Amino acid sequence: MRREVVEEWLRRGEPLLGQVKRLYEAVRTSDLKGVKLDEDTALGSKHIAAMLVAHALKGAVEVYLQEGWREAERWLRLELDDVRRGLERLREKLEGSPSNIRQFIDEVIKQLELDEERAKTLANANRDELSQYGGVTVAEKGMAVIHTLMRGGAYAKAVAGAFYNGELVHLLRVAPYTAYSRYASYGQRYVEKVKPSVKLAPGLAVEDLQRRLEETVARVEQEVLEKTNKIIRIKLKEILNEEIEKIGRIYNLPALMGFIATDFSFDKDSRSLRVTTTQLGLVELFVKLAGFKHFYIGGFIHTDKGERPQMVVKVKLSSEIVSEYSRVLRWLREGGTEEVKELVRNGMKLLREKASGRGADELRKVEPCKVAADMYTSLKRYIEEGDALEDKIFGHRLVSRLFLPWIMAYLWAKEGNNRAVADFITATIVGDGTIGNDVRLAIGESSTEEGDALRMSHIHKAALVLGILQAINKTPVAIYAKVGKTGKWFELKWDLEGAREIFSNATLHLYSTKLGGSEDEIKKKHLSILEILKSGRKIG
């Protein structure tokens, strides 16, 4: 409801509220001095109750304008309690008075009984349902008035019209449907349709799950609009958490490392593996490969088709991951750093020769030996620091996330484990690639927090990846050096024939998401890989 109609009602006042002020104070203090009960009883118990509740509402509405809906609800509840107790004390004082006076007070008290759930449903009722509320008390209609301040339904129009006409007492006296018939036409221009602040993007989840999520958003009460997103996040989390707990684990360390090199990250504060995404398919992949301990929705990302929840999943590092990092470090200590240095030098030469695009010119100024020396220094520092292995992993996340997983893939290739290599590369492309008329893997700049003090750029990353791909005979056919508003990156391109040689047919079941809908990126990539592999030979 628009504030202006409420503010104007407070400014203008209402004639009947002036008449009830003395009675209201008398009831609250249980002092009948100056009150003419005979005149008041002639008005009828419902009329007196309506006047008392309307007077209490005046104070509640002032609280609403200054402190918000929740405080106004609390204030009105306490005020109505005071009025009821005052009437009960008055009845006791009038024990020797005529029975009609005591009966009158009992009738007023009965109209002040409050079922808050019924008041809430009245505020939410549509026009056709209002006729079902003929038996609500005056106090329940008064509490419904407070609820309508944050709603846009049928009763809100009646309340706004009563505010506009200065006839709130009359609205509280009559049945809700009667009030609607009398006041809605005056109030409808002051009531705006309340829409959920979140409209979920289509295709977020599979059809049944999508419908449940959308229904949940629609059901969230618009009681406190500034808290709506929080309420929706909690309720969506409950549904999604239930679905996530059903996901079975699949052991595939190479695929997991491929996603660590792209989409999964190391959370230094919680010392856990984490994914932050708006794609349910990626959440499902994370849980399949890594498991989960914590899941929450951090907010919503706006798209032209609606909002997508930003989901966060965390899990502690598994012993398998720590063991594989330990194996790589042992190889590096035993002379592997010199081998990596040569790989990076060859990768940098390839990058200078093949790269085209806006960012290619700067590559001509970069010496392969300098890039190789930088990589060698970074790896030596990583190895020689005295920290425990997990401290290394979380302390130098750029090395841990990109460099070491690719070095693992190189070791698998050296050991003849082609299945592991295919699983790893497939995961990196699903994570940071595009699949269409060709297949591309993006290698971009690192965030400031991941780059840490090692100052490694996207050039160092690309040089290592290219050196390894060349060494294992998976060299891309083209390299594009991109420059955009968000930074600089490289795209490594394979044609479809070459893509068939790098994709793992054996792990395709991983990407067949049961939760992600038609617009889920993982699901779309899965279907694209299936198309590419239809006529190609199987790997692994």
C-alpha positions as CSV (number, residue, x, y, z in Angstrom):
1,M,0.0,0.0,0.0
2,R,1.3,3.4,-0.8
3,R,2.4,5.4,2.2
4,E,0.8,8.6,1.1
5,V,-2.8,7.4,1.8
6,V,-1.8,6.3,5.3
7,E,0.1,9.6,6.0
8,E,-2.9,11.6,4.8
9,W,-5.3,9.6,7.1
10,L,-3.1,10.4,10.0
11,R,-2.8,14.1,9.1
12,R,-6.6,14.6,8.6
13,G,-7.7,12.3,11.4
14,E,-11.2,10.7,11.7
15,P,-14.2,12.3,13.5
16,L,-15.1,9.1,15.4
17,L,-11.6,8.8,16.8
18,G,-11.9,12.1,18.5
19,Q,-15.1,10.8,20.2
20,V,-13.4,7.6,21.5
21,K,-10.3,9.2,22.9
22,R,-11.8,9.7,26.4
23,L,-13.3,6.2,26.5
24,Y,-10.0,4.7,25.3
25,E,-8.0,6.2,28.1
26,A,-10.7,5.3,30.6
27,V,-10.6,1.7,29.5
28,R,-6.8,1.5,29.7
29,T,-6.7,3.1,33.2
30,S,-9.9,1.4,34.4
31,D,-11.2,4.9,35.4
32,L,-14.7,5.8,34.2
33,K,-14.6,9.4,35.4
34,G,-16.2,11.6,32.7
35,V,-17.4,8.6,30.7
36,K,-21.2,8.2,29.9
37,L,-21.7,4.5,29.6
38,D,-25.3,4.8,28.8
39,E,-24.5,6.8,25.7
40,D,-21.7,4.4,24.7
41,T,-23.8,1.2,25.1
42,A,-26.4,2.7,22.9
43,L,-23.9,2.6,20.0
44,G,-23.5,-1.2,20.3
45,S,-20.6,-3.4,21.4
46,K,-19.2,-3.8,17.9
47,H,-19.2,-0.1,17.2
48,I,-17.4,0.6,20.5
49,A,-14.9,-2.2,19.8
50,A,-14.3,-0.7,16.4
51,M,-13.6,2.7,17.8
52,L,-11.2,1.3,20.4
53,V,-9.3,-0.8,17.8
54,A,-9.2,2.1,15.4
55,H,-7.7,4.3,18.1
56,A,-5.1,1.6,18.8
57,L,-4.4,1.4,15.0
58,K,-3.6,5.1,14.9
59,G,-0.6,4.6,17.2
60,A,0.4,1.4,15.3
61,V,0.3,3.2,12.0
62,E,2.6,5.9,13.3
63,V,5.0,3.2,14.5
64,Y,4.8,1.6,11.0
65,L,5.8,4.8,9.3
66,Q,8.8,5.3,11.6
67,E,10.0,1.8,12.4
68,G,8.5,-0.6,9.9
69,W,5.8,-3.3,9.8
70,R,7.2,-5.7,12.3
71,E,7.3,-3.1,15.1
72,A,3.8,-1.9,14.2
73,E,2.4,-5.4,14.6
74,R,4.1,-5.8,17.9
75,W,2.9,-2.4,19.1
76,L,-0.8,-3.2,18.1
77,R,-0.7,-6.6,19.8
78,L,0.5,-5.1,23.1
79,E,-2.0,-2.2,22.8
80,L,-5.0,-4.6,22.3
81,D,-3.8,-6.6,25.3
82,D,-3.9,-3.5,27.4
83,V,-7.4,-2.6,26.3
84,R,-8.7,-6.1,27.0
85,R,-7.2,-6.2,30.5
86,G,-8.6,-2.7,31.1
87,L,-12.1,-3.8,30.1
88,E,-11.8,-6.9,32.4
89,R,-10.8,-4.7,35.4
90,L,-13.8,-2.4,34.6
91,R,-16.1,-5.3,34.6
92,E,-14.9,-6.3,38.0
93,K,-15.4,-2.7,39.3
94,L,-18.9,-2.7,37.9
95,E,-19.9,-5.9,39.8
96,G,-22.9,-4.2,41.4
97,S,-24.0,-2.4,38.2
98,P,-26.9,-3.4,36.0
99,S,-26.3,-6.6,34.2
100,N,-26.7,-5.1,30.8
101,I,-23.6,-2.9,31.4
102,R,-21.5,-6.0,32.3
103,Q,-22.9,-7.9,29.4
104,F,-22.0,-5.0,27.1
105,I,-18.5,-5.0,28.3
106,D,-18.3,-8.8,27.8
107,E,-19.5,-8.3,24.2
108,V,-16.8,-5.7,23.6
109,I,-14.1,-8.0,25.1
110,K,-15.3,-10.8,22.8
111,Q,-14.7,-8.5,19.8
112,L,-11.2,-7.9,21.0
113,E,-10.2,-11.6,20.9
114,L,-7.3,-12.1,18.4
115,D,-6.5,-15.1,16.3
116,E,-3.4,-13.8,14.5
117,E,-3.4,-16.6,11.9
118,R,-7.0,-15.7,10.9
119,A,-6.0,-12.0,10.7
120,K,-3.1,-12.9,8.4
121,T,-5.3,-15.1,6.1
122,L,-7.9,-12.3,5.9
123,A,-5.2,-9.9,4.7
124,N,-4.1,-12.5,2.1
125,A,-7.6,-13.4,0.9
126,N,-8.8,-12.6,-2.6
127,R,-12.1,-10.9,-3.4
128,D,-14.1,-14.2,-3.7
129,E,-12.8,-15.4,-0.4
130,L,-13.7,-12.3,1.6
131,S,-17.3,-13.6,2.2
132,Q,-15.9,-16.4,4.3
133,Y,-14.6,-14.0,6.9
134,G,-18.0,-12.6,8.2
135,G,-17.3,-14.0,11.7
136,V,-13.9,-12.4,12.3
137,T,-13.6,-10.2,15.3
138,V,-12.9,-6.4,15.2
139,A,-9.4,-7.0,16.7
140,E,-8.7,-9.5,13.9
141,K,-9.7,-7.0,11.3
142,G,-7.5,-4.5,13.0
143,M,-4.5,-6.8,12.8
144,A,-5.4,-7.5,9.2
145,V,-5.1,-3.8,8.5
146,I,-1.5,-3.8,9.6
147,H,-0.8,-6.8,7.4
148,T,-2.3,-5.1,4.4
149,L,0.2,-2.3,4.7
150,M,2.7,-4.6,3.1
151,R,0.4,-6.4,0.7
152,G,-1.5,-5.8,-2.5
153,G,-4.7,-8.0,-2.3
154,A,-8.4,-7.4,-2.1
155,Y,-8.6,-6.4,1.6
156,A,-5.7,-4.0,1.1
157,K,-7.9,-2.1,-1.4
158,A,-10.7,-1.9,1.1
159,V,-8.4,-0.6,3.8
160,A,-6.8,1.9,1.5
161,G,-10.3,3.2,0.6
162,A,-11.3,3.5,4.2
163,F,-8.1,5.5,4.9
164,Y,-8.8,7.7,1.9
165,N,-12.4,8.4,3.1
166,G,-11.5,8.7,6.8
167,E,-13.8,5.8,7.7
168,L,-11.6,3.2,9.3
169,V,-14.0,2.8,12.2
170,H,-16.7,1.8,9.8
171,L,-14.4,-0.7,8.0
172,L,-13.8,-2.4,11.3
173,R,-17.5,-2.6,12.2
174,V,-18.7,-4.2,9.0
175,A,-18.0,-7.6,7.4
176,P,-14.8,-7.7,5.1
177,Y,-16.8,-8.3,1.9
178,T,-19.1,-5.4,2.7
179,A,-16.0,-3.2,3.3
180,Y,-14.6,-4.3,0.0
181,S,-17.8,-3.4,-1.9
182,R,-17.8,0.0,-0.3
183,Y,-14.2,1.1,-0.3
184,A,-12.2,-0.9,-2.9
185,S,-13.0,1.4,-5.8
186,Y,-11.5,4.3,-3.8
187,G,-8.5,2.4,-2.6
188,Q,-7.3,0.5,-5.6
189,R,-5.1,3.3,-7.0
190,Y,-3.2,3.3,-3.7
191,V,-2.4,-0.4,-3.7
192,E,0.4,-1.7,-5.9
193,K,0.5,-5.4,-6.7
194,V,3.2,-7.0,-4.6
195,K,5.4,-9.2,-6.6
196,P,8.1,-11.5,-5.3
197,S,11.5,-9.7,-5.5
198,V,12.9,-12.9,-7.1
199,K,11.7,-14.3,-10.4
200,L,13.6,-17.5,-11.1
201,A,15.1,-17.9,-14.6
202,P,13.5,-20.6,-16.6
203,G,15.4,-23.9,-17.2
204,L,17.3,-23.6,-13.9
205,A,16.3,-27.1,-12.9
206,V,14.6,-30.1,-14.3
207,E,10.8,-29.6,-14.8
208,D,9.5,-31.0,-11.5
209,L,12.2,-29.4,-9.4
210,Q,11.8,-26.1,-11.3
211,R,8.1,-26.1,-10.5
212,R,8.7,-26.7,-6.8
213,L,11.3,-23.9,-6.6
214,E,8.9,-21.5,-8.4
215,E,6.0,-22.4,-6.2
216,T,8.2,-21.8,-3.1
217,V,9.1,-18.3,-4.4
218,A,5.4,-17.5,-5.0
219,R,4.4,-18.7,-1.5
220,V,6.8,-16.6,0.4
221,E,4.8,-14.0,2.3
222,Q,5.5,-10.4,1.5
223,E,5.3,-9.4,5.1
224,V,8.6,-7.5,5.2
225,L,9.7,-6.7,1.8
226,E,13.3,-5.9,2.8
227,K,13.6,-9.5,4.1
228,T,11.9,-11.3,1.2
229,N,15.1,-12.3,-0.5
230,K,16.4,-13.8,2.8
231,I,13.2,-15.8,3.3
232,I,13.3,-17.1,-0.3
233,R,17.0,-18.1,0.0
234,I,16.2,-20.1,3.2
235,K,13.3,-21.9,1.6
236,L,15.0,-22.6,-1.6
237,K,18.0,-23.9,0.3
238,E,15.8,-26.3,2.2
239,I,14.4,-27.8,-1.1
240,L,17.8,-27.9,-2.9
241,N,19.6,-29.3,0.1
242,E,17.2,-32.2,0.2
243,E,17.9,-32.9,-3.5
244,I,21.6,-32.5,-3.1
245,E,21.7,-35.1,-0.2
246,K,20.4,-37.7,-2.7
247,I,23.4,-37.3,-5.1
248,G,25.7,-40.3,-5.2
249,R,29.4,-40.0,-5.0
250,I,31.6,-41.0,-8.0
251,Y,35.3,-41.5,-7.5
252,N,37.2,-39.8,-10.4
253,L,40.3,-37.9,-9.2
254,P,41.4,-36.7,-12.7
255,A,38.0,-35.1,-13.4
256,L,38.0,-33.5,-9.9
257,M,41.4,-32.1,-10.5
258,G,40.2,-30.7,-13.9
259,F,37.5,-28.8,-12.1
260,I,39.9,-27.6,-9.4
261,A,42.0,-26.2,-12.3
262,T,38.9,-24.3,-13.5
263,D,35.7,-23.8,-11.5
264,F,36.4,-25.2,-8.0
265,S,38.5,-23.2,-5.6
266,F,40.3,-23.3,-2.3
267,D,38.6,-21.4,0.5
268,K,41.4,-20.1,2.8
269,D,39.2,-19.1,5.7
270,S,37.3,-22.3,6.0
271,R,40.2,-24.4,4.7
272,S,37.8,-26.2,2.3
273,L,37.2,-26.9,-1.3
274,R,34.4,-24.7,-2.7
275,V,32.3,-23.9,-5.7
276,T,30.3,-20.8,-6.2
277,T,27.9,-21.0,-9.1
278,T,24.4,-20.2,-10.5
279,Q,24.4,-23.6,-12.4
280,L,22.7,-26.5,-10.6
281,G,24.6,-28.9,-12.9
282,L,27.9,-27.6,-11.5
283,V,26.6,-28.0,-7.9
284,E,25.7,-31.6,-8.8
285,L,29.1,-32.3,-10.3
286,F,30.9,-30.8,-7.2
287,V,28.9,-33.1,-4.9
288,K,29.4,-36.2,-7.1
289,L,33.2,-35.7,-7.2
290,A,34.0,-34.0,-3.9
291,G,31.0,-34.5,-1.6
292,F,29.6,-31.7,0.5
293,K,29.4,-30.5,4.1
294,H,28.0,-26.9,3.8
295,F,25.5,-25.6,1.2
296,Y,23.8,-22.2,1.1
297,I,22.4,-19.6,-1.3
298,G,24.4,-16.4,-1.1
299,G,22.1,-14.2,-3.2
300,F,20.7,-13.8,-6.7
301,I,22.3,-12.9,-10.0
302,H,20.0,-11.0,-12.3
303,T,19.7,-12.1,-15.9
304,D,17.4,-10.9,-18.7
305,K,15.3,-14.0,-18.1
306,G,15.1,-13.7,-14.3
307,E,17.2,-14.3,-11.2
308,R,19.4,-17.3,-10.7
309,P,20.4,-18.2,-7.2
310,Q,24.1,-18.0,-6.4
311,M,24.8,-21.3,-4.7
312,V,27.8,-22.1,-2.6
313,V,29.0,-25.6,-1.7
314,K,31.9,-26.5,0.6
315,V,33.7,-29.6,1.7
316,K,36.9,-30.5,3.5
317,L,39.8,-31.7,1.4
318,S,39.8,-35.4,0.9
319,S,42.8,-37.6,1.7
320,E,43.0,-38.5,-2.1
321,I,43.5,-34.9,-3.1
322,V,46.2,-34.3,-0.4
323,S,47.9,-37.6,-1.4
324,E,48.1,-36.6,-5.1
325,Y,49.5,-33.2,-4.2
326,S,52.1,-34.9,-2.1
327,R,53.0,-37.1,-5.0
328,V,53.5,-34.2,-7.4
329,L,55.6,-32.3,-4.9
330,R,57.8,-35.3,-4.4
331,W,58.3,-35.5,-8.2
332,L,59.1,-31.8,-8.3
333,R,61.7,-32.1,-5.5
334,E,63.3,-35.0,-7.3
335,G,64.1,-32.9,-10.4
336,G,60.7,-32.3,-11.9
337,T,61.0,-28.5,-11.6
338,E,63.7,-28.6,-14.4
339,E,61.3,-30.6,-16.6
340,V,58.5,-28.1,-16.0
341,K,60.8,-25.2,-16.7
342,E,61.4,-26.8,-20.2
343,L,57.7,-27.4,-20.7
344,V,57.0,-23.7,-20.0
345,R,59.7,-22.5,-22.3
346,N,58.3,-24.6,-25.1
347,G,54.8,-23.5,-24.3
348,M,55.8,-19.8,-24.4
349,K,57.4,-20.3,-27.8
350,L,54.2,-21.9,-29.1
351,L,52.1,-19.1,-27.6
352,R,54.2,-16.4,-29.4
353,E,54.1,-18.3,-32.7
354,K,50.4,-19.2,-32.8
355,A,48.5,-16.5,-30.9
356,S,46.5,-14.0,-32.8
357,G,44.1,-11.2,-31.7
358,R,44.3,-7.9,-29.8
359,G,46.4,-9.3,-27.0
360,A,49.0,-11.0,-29.3
361,D,51.4,-8.0,-29.7
362,E,52.5,-8.0,-26.0
363,L,53.5,-11.6,-26.3
364,R,56.3,-10.7,-28.8
365,K,57.9,-8.7,-26.0
366,V,58.0,-11.6,-23.5
367,E,61.0,-13.9,-23.6
368,P,60.2,-17.6,-23.1
369,C,63.2,-18.0,-20.9
370,K,62.0,-15.3,-18.5
371,V,58.5,-16.9,-18.2
372,A,60.2,-20.3,-17.6
373,A,62.4,-18.8,-15.0
374,D,59.4,-17.2,-13.2
375,M,57.7,-20.6,-13.1
376,Y,60.7,-22.3,-11.8
377,T,61.2,-19.8,-9.0
378,S,57.5,-20.0,-8.0
379,L,57.6,-23.8,-7.9
380,K,60.8,-23.8,-5.9
381,R,59.4,-21.4,-3.4
382,Y,56.3,-23.5,-3.1
383,I,58.3,-26.6,-2.5
384,E,60.9,-25.2,-0.1
385,E,58.6,-23.3,2.3
386,G,58.4,-25.2,5.5
387,D,54.7,-25.2,5.9
388,A,52.6,-28.3,6.1
389,L,51.1,-29.5,2.8
390,E,47.6,-28.2,3.5
391,D,49.1,-24.8,4.4
392,K,50.9,-24.7,1.1
393,I,47.7,-25.6,-0.8
394,F,45.7,-22.8,0.9
395,G,48.5,-20.4,1.1
396,H,49.5,-20.3,-2.6
397,R,46.2,-21.0,-4.3
398,L,47.3,-20.1,-7.8
399,V,50.0,-22.8,-7.8
400,S,47.7,-25.2,-6.1
401,R,44.7,-24.6,-8.4
402,L,46.2,-24.3,-11.8
403,F,49.8,-25.3,-12.0
404,L,49.8,-28.5,-9.9
405,P,46.7,-30.1,-11.4
406,W,48.1,-29.6,-15.0
407,I,51.4,-31.1,-13.8
408,M,49.4,-34.1,-12.4
409,A,47.9,-34.5,-15.9
410,Y,51.5,-34.5,-17.4
411,L,52.6,-37.2,-14.9
412,W,49.5,-39.3,-15.8
413,A,50.5,-39.0,-19.5
414,K,54.1,-40.0,-18.7
415,E,52.8,-43.0,-16.9
416,G,50.6,-44.0,-19.9
417,N,47.3,-43.3,-18.1
418,N,45.5,-41.9,-21.1
419,R,42.1,-42.4,-19.5
420,A,43.1,-40.1,-16.6
421,V,44.4,-37.4,-19.1
422,A,41.2,-37.5,-21.1
423,D,39.1,-37.3,-17.9
424,F,41.1,-34.3,-16.8
425,I,41.0,-32.3,-20.1
426,T,37.3,-33.0,-20.6
427,A,36.6,-31.6,-17.1
428,T,38.7,-28.4,-17.8
429,I,36.7,-27.8,-21.0
430,V,33.4,-28.4,-19.3
431,G,34.6,-26.1,-16.6
432,D,36.1,-23.2,-18.5
433,G,35.4,-24.0,-22.1
434,T,32.9,-23.4,-24.9
435,I,31.6,-26.2,-27.2
436,G,30.0,-25.3,-30.5
437,N,31.3,-25.4,-34.0
438,D,34.7,-25.8,-32.4
439,V,35.9,-26.5,-28.9
440,R,37.8,-23.9,-26.8
441,L,39.4,-23.7,-23.4
442,A,39.7,-20.3,-21.8
443,I,42.8,-19.4,-19.7
444,G,42.3,-16.1,-17.9
445,E,43.8,-13.8,-15.4
446,S,43.8,-14.8,-11.8
447,S,41.9,-13.0,-9.0
448,T,44.1,-10.8,-6.8
449,E,43.5,-13.1,-3.8
450,E,44.7,-16.2,-5.8
451,G,47.6,-14.5,-7.4
452,D,49.1,-13.8,-4.0
453,A,52.8,-12.7,-3.9
454,L,53.9,-14.9,-6.7
455,R,52.7,-12.4,-9.4
456,M,52.0,-15.0,-12.0
457,S,50.0,-13.8,-15.0
458,H,47.7,-15.5,-17.5
459,I,50.7,-15.7,-19.8
460,H,52.5,-18.0,-17.3
461,K,49.4,-20.1,-17.0
462,A,48.9,-20.4,-20.7
463,A,52.6,-21.2,-21.3
464,L,52.5,-24.1,-18.8
465,V,49.2,-25.5,-20.2
466,L,50.4,-25.3,-23.8
467,G,53.7,-26.8,-23.0
468,I,52.0,-29.8,-21.4
469,L,49.4,-30.1,-24.2
470,Q,52.2,-30.1,-26.8
471,A,54.2,-32.7,-24.8
472,I,51.2,-35.1,-24.7
473,N,50.2,-34.5,-28.3
474,K,47.0,-32.5,-27.6
475,T,48.1,-29.2,-29.2
476,P,45.3,-26.8,-30.1
477,V,45.0,-25.8,-33.7
478,A,44.7,-22.1,-32.9
479,I,45.3,-19.7,-30.0
480,Y,43.4,-16.4,-29.6
481,A,44.7,-13.6,-27.3
482,K,41.6,-11.8,-26.1
483,V,41.3,-8.4,-24.5
484,G,37.9,-7.2,-23.0
485,K,36.3,-5.1,-20.4
486,T,36.8,-7.8,-17.8
487,G,40.5,-8.4,-18.5
488,K,42.8,-10.5,-20.7
489,W,42.6,-14.2,-21.5
490,F,43.5,-16.8,-24.1
491,E,41.3,-19.2,-25.9
492,L,42.8,-22.5,-27.0
493,K,40.9,-23.9,-30.0
494,W,40.4,-27.5,-31.3
495,D,38.4,-28.3,-34.4
496,L,35.7,-31.0,-33.9
497,E,37.9,-33.8,-35.2
498,G,40.6,-32.8,-32.7
499,A,38.1,-32.5,-29.9
500,R,37.1,-36.2,-30.4
501,E,40.7,-37.0,-29.6
502,I,40.7,-35.2,-26.3
503,F,37.2,-35.8,-24.8
504,S,36.7,-38.8,-22.5
505,N,33.7,-40.8,-23.5
506,A,34.1,-42.8,-20.3
507,T,33.2,-39.9,-18.0
508,L,30.2,-38.5,-20.0
509,H,27.8,-39.9,-17.4
510,L,29.3,-37.3,-14.9
511,Y,27.8,-34.4,-16.9
512,S,24.3,-35.9,-17.3
513,T,22.8,-33.7,-14.6
514,K,19.6,-34.8,-12.9
515,L,19.0,-31.4,-11.3
516,G,19.9,-28.9,-14.0
517,G,17.2,-27.7,-16.4
518,S,17.2,-26.9,-20.1
519,E,19.2,-23.7,-19.5
520,D,21.8,-25.3,-17.3
521,E,25.3,-24.9,-18.8
522,I,26.6,-28.3,-17.7
523,K,23.6,-30.0,-19.3
524,K,24.1,-28.1,-22.5
525,K,27.8,-28.9,-22.6
526,H,27.0,-32.6,-22.0
527,L,24.6,-32.7,-25.0
528,S,27.2,-30.9,-27.2
529,I,29.9,-33.4,-26.3
530,L,27.6,-36.3,-27.1
531,E,27.0,-34.8,-30.5
532,I,30.7,-34.5,-31.1
533,L,31.5,-38.0,-30.0
534,K,28.7,-39.6,-32.0
535,S,30.9,-40.4,-35.0
536,G,34.2,-40.3,-33.2
537,R,36.3,-43.1,-31.6
538,K,35.9,-43.6,-27.9
539,I,38.7,-42.6,-25.6
540,G,39.3,-44.4,-22.3
